[in-house]
Amino acid sequence: MKLRHALLLLLSTVAFAAHAQEKFKVSTLTFTRPAKWESLPAGGMRAAELRISDPQTKEAIEIAFFHFGPANGGGTEANVRRWLGLFKEQGPALKQSVTQVTTGRTPLTYVQAEGTYMKGAPLDPNKTPMPGYALVGAIIEAEGGHIFVRMTGSSAFVKTHLGDFKKMIEAPLK
């Protein structure tokens, strides 16, 4: 009986730890992932990757962190244009906003867009149109180079997680 109790305690501890908040570092900043968000293995150009899933609707949001060092990956303006360019609609037809703020002493640019997101690798000519999608991006002008964070998923699902996204981005800057 004691062994069974010990095993149940161990399993519940492991389950709790799997859902606990997790800290991870990108360049010089340490971020804290919200407890219900899942960490994925990062690779390629991605410094970190997270996912938010809804088991009932099967929807998922992808959050990718990029850091290219002092070269800044093209800088703020180039990345804003690149992110907005991921949508089929362009110009006034694209529902978009770009907001620049300073958190602590760090300049931060938020990019938001809604429309038909063209999902696929950057140079892939056969992108998949995803109508009703949103992108929320954050460009952190950090020491050691900009950190680019991009969240994509269905517009409604992204909107429900926007507050947690911004808290995660801004917390290490304060």
C-alpha positions as a printed Julia matrix, in Angstrom:
174×3 Matrix{Float64}:
   0.0    0.0     0.0
   2.83   2.42    0.82
   4.44   1.73   -2.55
   1.18   2.46   -4.36
   0.77   5.73   -2.43
   4.37   6.72   -3.21
   3.86   5.98   -6.93
   0.66   8.04   -7.03
   2.44  10.93   -5.31
   5.34  10.71   -7.77
   3.0   10.63  -10.79
   1.0   13.62   -9.56
   4.24  15.55   -8.94
   5.45  14.78  -12.48
   2.06  15.79  -13.93
   2.11  19.06  -11.98
   5.68  19.81  -13.07
   4.73  19.23  -16.71
   2.08  21.96  -16.43
   4.06  24.36  -14.23
   5.4   27.59  -15.63
   8.71  27.16  -17.34
  11.48  29.69  -17.73
  13.54  29.79  -20.91
  16.23  32.11  -22.19
  16.48  33.85  -25.55
  19.63  35.95  -25.91
  19.98  37.97  -22.69
  16.31  37.75  -21.62
  14.55  35.08  -19.56
  10.89  34.51  -20.38
   8.28  32.56  -18.42
   5.91  30.37  -20.39
   2.31  30.36  -19.06
   1.54  27.05  -17.37
  -0.94  25.72  -19.96
   1.32  26.52  -22.91
   3.48  23.72  -24.25
   7.21  23.99  -25.01
   8.34  22.41  -28.24
  11.88  21.58  -29.31
  13.41  24.61  -31.02
  15.45  24.17  -34.14
  16.7   25.86  -37.25
  16.33  29.62  -36.89
  13.97  29.29  -33.91
  15.48  30.06  -30.51
  12.34  28.79  -28.73
   8.93  27.49  -29.75
   5.64  27.22  -27.86
   2.17  25.93  -28.66
  -1.25  26.56  -27.17
  -3.81  23.85  -27.93
  -7.53  23.55  -27.35
  -8.34  19.83  -27.03
 -12.05  20.41  -27.7
 -11.79  22.44  -30.91
  -8.39  21.03  -31.98
  -7.22  24.6   -32.61
  -3.59  25.46  -32.01
  -1.5   28.6   -31.8
   2.18  28.61  -32.65
   4.58  30.99  -30.93
   8.11  31.21  -32.32
  11.08  33.17  -30.91
  13.93  34.22  -33.2
  17.27  35.82  -32.37
  19.93  36.54  -34.98
  22.5   38.3   -32.82
  23.83  41.83  -33.31
  22.94  41.8   -37.04
  19.28  42.07  -35.88
  17.8   39.87  -38.61
  17.07  42.84  -40.86
  15.84  45.16  -38.11
  12.42  46.25  -36.96
  10.96  47.81  -40.11
  12.03  44.96  -42.41
  10.47  42.38  -40.1
   7.24  44.35  -39.75
   6.98  44.4   -43.58
   7.87  40.7   -43.78
   5.21  39.72  -41.21
   2.49  41.82  -42.84
   3.55  40.33  -46.18
   2.54  36.88  -44.89
  -1.1   37.79  -45.54
  -2.95  37.49  -48.84
  -4.6   40.88  -48.32
  -2.24  43.82  -48.64
  -2.41  47.55  -48.07
  -5.7   48.97  -46.77
  -7.44  45.59  -47.28
  -5.36  44.04  -44.48
  -6.63  44.64  -40.95
  -3.36  45.62  -39.25
  -1.73  47.72  -36.57
   1.83  48.53  -35.54
   2.4   49.95  -32.06
   5.73  51.1   -30.64
   6.17  51.3   -26.87
   9.02  51.37  -24.39
   8.93  48.87  -21.54
  11.5   49.62  -18.88
  14.23  51.06  -21.09
  13.64  48.67  -23.97
  11.93  49.68  -27.23
   9.24  47.17  -28.17
   7.16  47.02  -31.35
   3.9   45.07  -31.52
   2.52  44.03  -34.91
  -1.03  42.72  -35.3
  -2.73  41.53  -38.49
  -5.88  39.6   -39.34
  -6.92  38.09  -42.64
  -5.85  35.19  -44.85
  -2.47  34.05  -43.53
  -0.27  32.31  -46.09
   1.21  29.45  -44.08
   4.45  27.84  -45.19
   8.21  28.12  -45.27
   9.53  31.59  -46.2
  10.6   30.68  -49.76
   7.92  28.03  -50.42
   5.8   29.11  -53.43
   3.01  26.68  -52.4
   1.84  28.32  -49.18
  -1.48  27.23  -47.65
  -4.09  30.02  -47.32
  -5.49  30.15  -43.78
  -8.55  32.48  -43.79
  -9.61  34.03  -40.48
  -6.09  33.92  -39.07
  -4.18  36.43  -36.98
  -0.55  37.22  -36.34
   0.67  39.03  -33.26
   4.35  39.85  -33.32
   6.7   41.47  -30.83
  10.08  42.91  -31.72
  12.2   43.5   -28.63
  15.21  45.74  -29.24
  17.33  43.94  -26.67
  21.03  44.17  -25.92
  22.84  41.61  -28.03
  20.34  41.94  -30.88
  16.63  42.11  -31.47
  14.37  39.27  -30.33
  11.47  38.54  -32.69
   8.41  36.72  -31.35
   5.56  35.69  -33.64
   2.22  34.16  -32.56
  -0.14  32.8   -35.26
  -3.48  31.0   -35.19
  -7.18  31.58  -35.75
  -8.17  35.18  -35.0
 -10.58  34.32  -32.18
  -8.16  31.89  -30.48
  -5.24  34.35  -30.75
  -7.36  37.14  -29.23
  -8.14  34.98  -26.18
  -4.4   34.57  -25.48
  -3.2   38.08  -26.38
  -3.03  39.26  -22.74
  -0.88  36.3   -21.65
   1.34  36.77  -24.71
   1.99  40.43  -23.85
   2.64  39.61  -20.17
   5.18  36.96  -21.21
   6.91  39.41  -23.58
   7.0   42.4   -21.22
   7.84  40.71  -17.9
  11.62  40.38  -18.46
  11.82  44.02  -19.62
  10.55  45.58  -16.39
